[in-house]
Amino acid sequence: MSRDNAPNVQWIPLETGPAPEKGKPAISVEWQKGIDRDEVIEQRVKELMSESIDYLKQLYGEDYPTPAQFLVEMTKRDGHAAQGSLIRMAVDSIKQFDELGEPKKDQERSLIVHEVVHNLRDEEDLSMLVEMIYMIERGHLWRLAILGKIRNEGRLTAPYETGLATIASWLDTTIDDLLDETSPKNLDLMREVFRREIRLIINEMEMTLR
């Protein structure tokens, strides 16, 4: 869930592979120079990306907007990041995926969904909202508590603080209550707000094409 600017590096381009399923974007994987290509990891990345897109289509509807192609760059960075349809993934996180317990696997999946949503908006609000929805649906409210702890320790950077403030305003609550794992969560409202904001983005996109 990182949004910093990565330094310029050399990449090893690879073929996109088989044609994507109908209605789905192609997923192309490249590897940062100095990282050995691993076909197992590459396949896992494509599966996780595909699952994320399926989830967003299930959450919003089949007309959830996606680009023609996502480019995934495998990097040595500590966390994932996105710039539009370019997603930089931390190779070590993906390598460890199969060794994780299901709750931590869900967390990793939620982080990838988070980055996929950045294709539509740079700001953190929608990406953080969908990450929360994903985890709450699976009963992992401890993730909210972790975010609250990071915030209380002053380690939450401004874009995420602003994102949380926006989400809290959408849900007519406070950031403290939003991140309180013991307080009731209105998933139906969270889902509806997500759908509403995506519809607004689609409307804006359509207006620019007229």
TAFEN-V305503 format. One record per backbone hydrogen bond with DSSP energy under -0.5 kcal/mol. CO is the residue of the C=O (numbers start at 1). NH is the residue of the N-H. If there is no record, write none. Layout:
BEGIN
co=(CO CO)
nh=(NH NH)
END
This chain:
BEGIN
co=(2 4 10 11 12 21 26 26 28 30 31 32 34 38 39 40 41 42 43 44 45 46 47 48 49 50 51 52 53 54 55 56 56 57 61 68 70 70 71 71 72 72 73 73 74 75 80 81 83 85 85 86 86 87 87 88 89 89 90 90 91 92 94 96 96 97 101 102 103 104 105 106 107 108 109 110 111 112 113 114 115 116 117 117 118 124 125 126 127 128 129 130 131 132 133 134 135 136 139 140 141 141 142 143 144 145 146 147 148 149 150 150 151 155 157 157 158 159 160 161 162 163 164 165 166 167 168 169 174 175 177 179 180 185 186 187 188 189 190 191 192 193 194 195 196 197 198 199 200 201 202 203 204 205 206 206 207)
nh=(82 6 33 13 31 24 28 70 72 74 12 35 36 42 43 44 45 46 47 48 49 50 51 52 53 54 55 56 57 58 59 60 61 61 64 26 28 72 73 87 30 74 75 89 32 91 2 88 86 71 87 83 88 73 89 81 75 91 93 94 95 96 97 99 100 100 105 106 107 108 109 110 111 112 113 114 115 116 117 118 118 119 120 121 84 128 129 130 131 132 133 134 135 136 137 138 140 139 141 143 144 145 146 147 148 149 150 151 152 153 155 156 154 157 160 161 162 163 164 165 166 167 168 169 170 171 173 172 178 179 180 181 183 187 190 191 192 193 194 195 196 197 198 199 200 201 202 203 204 205 206 207 208 209 209 210 210)
END
